Amino acid sequence: MSQCGLDAENLDEEVVARFVDGHLPQCRCPFPVRHARGELRAALGHLLAVLRANAVIPARVLETTPVDEESNSTSSCFRVSGSSYSKGSRRPPASLAA
C-alpha cells in the first residue's frame, strides 16, 4: 500500500478490484507474496470487513435504483402477509384458491 501511496482509510472494493485485476495478473513479487487470485480476494475482503468493524473505513454504501427499491418493497409485502404458499407447492392454499 505504501508503494502506491495508499492509506488504510482509502481502501475499498474498488481498490481491491484494481489490485486483483490490474496488478495480480502481471505480479512478479517474490516469495512470500501469495499469487492465488481467489485466496487474495477473500483475504482482502476480510481485511475490509475488519477495517469497517473497527471504524477505520466507512460502511459500504450500496447504490439502489428505483427498480431495486420497488423489488424490496414488493418482497417485504409478501413476507408481511404471512402466506405459506411456495413455488414447490402444487396447490395454492385455500385462501388463494378461486
Sequence and secondary structure as in RCSB ss.txt:
>XXXX:A:sequence
MSQCGLDAENLDEEVVARFVDGHLPQCRCPFPVRHARGELRAALGHLLAVLRANAVIPARVLETTPVDEESNSTS
SCFRVSGSSYSKGSRRPPASLAA
>XXXX:A:secstr
 GGGT  GGG  HHHHHHIIIIIGGG    TT    HHHHHHHHHHHHHHHHHTTSS        HHHHHHHHHH
HHHHHHT    TT SS  TTT  
